[in-house]
Amino acid sequence: MDISSTKYIQPRPLSNFNRISFLISINGELPSKTPKNLIPLEAHKLPSRMVTLLQIHSPVVHTITHEADINRINFLPGDGLITTIPDLALVVRVADCAPVLIFEPSGKVIALLHAGWRGIMRGILETAVEKLVLMGYAPKNLVSYIGPAIGEENYEVGDEFLNWFPRSAKVINGKVHFDIKGEIKLRLQKLGIKIAGTFPYSTYSTPWLSSYRRDGKSCGRTICIAWIKQDTQK
């Protein structure tokens, strides 16, 4: 997929943070009446430099604070990226798992995570916040946004989830379902991270988002891109 020519949307709750960009790709066209909590971006200029990972459903988070880190880390195995470098785009791909953005509102640092149930259980959220704390960023000064993921109503799972995620897995009509966005929200709150918002639609029931559970191996991926904008007032 050509990332630069893809259509994107921006969650409206993030539009108030002038130094932070977070875009979500769409497949085809949005409904004729765009949801009020989404901002369509037909031709958005992306940063020329991007970093992505070989996603492996892990708790591995890589930190990029120097220019030399960019080529060294690009395409390494892992599921989380942190950077303090402006105009360096962090990229994750999802298709029912959740992208999670964590940032310092004035643009000092951002983290972008690929959080599926395996990564959540293995502690990717906790690992990312621990790294941010070691870098000098207190949780109370950080903000997060939970991106598009499969909804609880569409996410039937095995009985073992009741033990693995007792707060977010429950029985609905005799079947166990998992609320992945709910579990992420609970963990972020426990870590002391403010939540600016949660993407309101399920990937499974939204045709312009990718869903492995809905379409299988042919589903493609929703691209999520985050970066720190340059401070133009300097």
N, C-alpha and C positions, 0 to 999 in steps of 0.2 A: 504493500500500500504506500502511495506517495503521501507522506505526512503533510507536506507543504500545500497540497491541493485539496486536502480533505476538508469537509465542512465541520465546524465545531460549534458547541454551545458553551456558555459560561454560566455557572450557577449564580443567580442574582444575589444571594447572601454574601458572596465574595466581592461584589462590585464596589463595596465601600473601602476595600483595602487597596489603596492606590499603588502600592509597591509589589503586589502579589498577583500573578496571573495563573489561572487554572482552567484549562480547556478540556472538553470531553468531545470526542468525535461522534458523528452520527452517520448512520447508514441511510443513504437516500435522502428523503425530505422529512422535515418536521410536519406535524399536522398543520392544516391551513391556519388554525388559530394557535399560535405559539403559547405554551403554558407561561403564566405570568412570572413564575419563579425561574425562568430560563431566558438567557439572552442569546439569540442567534448571531453568529459571527461568520459572515459569508467569505470574507477574504482577510483573514487575520495574519499579520506579519509575525512569523515565528522567529525565535533566535536562530542564528546560523549554526550554533554549536549545541549538540544534544548528547545526552548520555542515557543509555538504557542497560538492561541486565538480561542475562539468561535466567528467567524466572523458574524457581524450583520449589515453591511452596515451603520456604525456609524462614528462619528468624534472622537471616544474614542481612545486615544493613551496612552499606559502604558510605564513607564520608569523603567529600571532595572539598578541600579548602585551599588547594594550590593548583596552579595551572597544570603542573606535571601529573596531577592525579587524574585528569580527564581521560587521557588515552589509556592510562594504566587500568582504570576501573571499567571503562566502557566494555560491555558485553561479558563481564565476569558473572559467574553464578551468584544469585542473590535475589532479594525481593524488596529491598529498600535502599533509597538514596537520600543523602543529606548534602546540602551545599550552602556555602556562604558567598558564592561567586555570582554576581549579577549577570543576567542574560545568558545563563547556561540552563538549557531546558532539561529537566528530568522527565523521563518517559517510562510509563508502565502500560501494559496491555491487559485487559480484563474481559471476561465473558461469564459473569455471575459472581466471581470474587469481587471484593470491594477495593477500589483505590482510596487511600486515606491520605489526606494532605494535612501536615502540621507545619505551622509557621509562626514566626515572630512578626507581629503586625507592621512594624516599621521597615521590614525587609532585611533584617540582619541574617536570617537563616530560614531555609525551608527543608522539609522532608516529604518525600512521596513514597508510599508503601503499597505493595500488592498484598492484600490481606484476604486469603482464603481461609477455610476452617483449619487447615493444617498449619498454616503460618500463624494464625491466631493462637491455636493451642500450643504451638512451640514458642510463642512469646515475641512475635515481631513488633507488636506495639510497645511492649515494655522495653525491648532492646533499643528501639529508636529513641524513646524518651530518655533512657539511661545515657545514651550517647549525647543527646542534646544537653542534658544536665552536666555531663563532663566537659562540654564545650562552654559552659557558663550560662546556659539558658534555663531559668527556673520554670517549672511547669505552669505556675500561675500567670506567667507572662506569655504563654503560648496559646495559639488558637488552632482548631482543627476543623476539617470538613470531611464528611463521609460521602464518597461518591457512589455512582450507580452499582447496585448489586442485586442479586436475586431476592425476591420478597419471600417472607416467611410462608405465605400462602402457597407458593410454588415450590418450596424447597423441602421435599420429603426426604428423610434420612433414616439411618438405622437406629435401632434402640440404644446403641452405645452412646449416642449423642446426649441422652438424658443424664449420663454419668459425666461425660466430658464437659458439657455446658449446661449445668443444672438450672441456670437463670434464664437461658435463652432458647432451650429446646423444650417442646411441650407436645402433648398428644392432641391432634385435631382430627376429629372423625375417625378415631381408631388408628391413626398413623402419626409417627413422630415427625415433626417439622422443626426446622432450625431458623432462628431469626439472626442472620449474620450481622446485619446492621445494628440490631439491638445489642448483640454481644460486644461489638466494637464500641458502641456508645457507653456501655457500662464500664468497660476497661479504661477508656479515655477519662471518664469521670473519676474513676478510682485513682488514676494517675495524676489528677488535678489539672487536666487540660480542658480549657473552654471549648465548646462545640458551636461553631457558627451556623451549622445547618447539616442536614442529611438529605441526599438526593431522594426525591419523593416517589419515584417510580421503580417498579421491579423490572429488571432486565428481561425476565422471562415473558412478561406481558407487554413489553414495549418494542414494537417492530423495528424502530430505528436505533436500537441498542443490540449488541451481540449477546447471545445466550447459548452456552454449551448445553445446558439442560433442555432447552427448547429445540435447538437445531443440530445438536451433535457435532461431529468433527468438522463439518462444513460451516460452522458458525462465524468464523472470522473473529476479530478482536476489536473491542472498543479501545481507542487510544486515549490515554490521559496524559496531559503535558502540563508541567508546572515550572515556573521560573520566577526569580526575583527581578523586578524591573529596575533599570538604571535610575538613580536619583538625578533627575534632570535639573534640580534646584541647586546642585552643588556648583 
